[in-house]
Amino acid sequence: MELNSNERESQSASKRQNGVFRLLEQGEITSFTLLPRGSNYTFITTIEDGAGASCRAIYKPGDGERPLWDFPHGSLGARERASYLLAESLGWHFVPPTVVREGPHGPGSVQLFVEHDPQQHYFTLKELYPEEFQRMCLFDWLANNADRKAGHCLLSVDGSIWGIDHGLTFHSEHKLRTVIWDFAGAPLPDVLLRDVEALGDKLQRLEGPLAELAELIEPAELSALKKRRAAILERREFLTRHEGGVPWPLL
């Protein structure tokens, strides 16, 4: 049976993504450089497969995490991976491919590096990409993101919006801290509500990506995720400004 153009494009994208994941999971980290900014150790790396394929990635070893009073030490890499799995399960493909693997400084998260314009961030982009940031705003509520800085919103070289740095997520207590408050109190778009609604059966069955997500976070955190989903569907409006905080620094 001959495929139509959309089906061919989907198959091609799937093959590209599978290739990226093989690199991230199995490739050799041939170089790594410590980035000077950030409270945790973060390295930009080059990963190669020995057959000519390579990519750049961000490697965050668990041993390089600054101890926090409210998140278990060494757990942030798993939360980065869990955030990717949740976004994919929703059909919101704005979190770069992310894996957990062994690296030069021990196990940690490895995320595909997004080639982007470093001068752009949430405050420079928000007027141009309202739909993308509505999606990201709702994701942060659902994932209970405690650290959505403006600089965690990237404009890639191909014009796509990406969100990074999801280590402080999925806490069982309300921890939301974000710079995205422009939609406070506004009705949630129907398309986003449908995506959150469809997540219910997937969370109940815990099949596919969500089976792995359930292994990466604590049972109480998974239960809290389900409750936040239910609250979103009941409320049908974005949270108001006083129902969360802002991260420091904002960028």
Summary of the structure (lengths in Angstrom):
residues: 251
radius of gyration: 18.0
end to end distance: 50.5
largest distance: 57.0
contacts: 752
relative contact order: 0.13
helix: 42%
strand: 18%
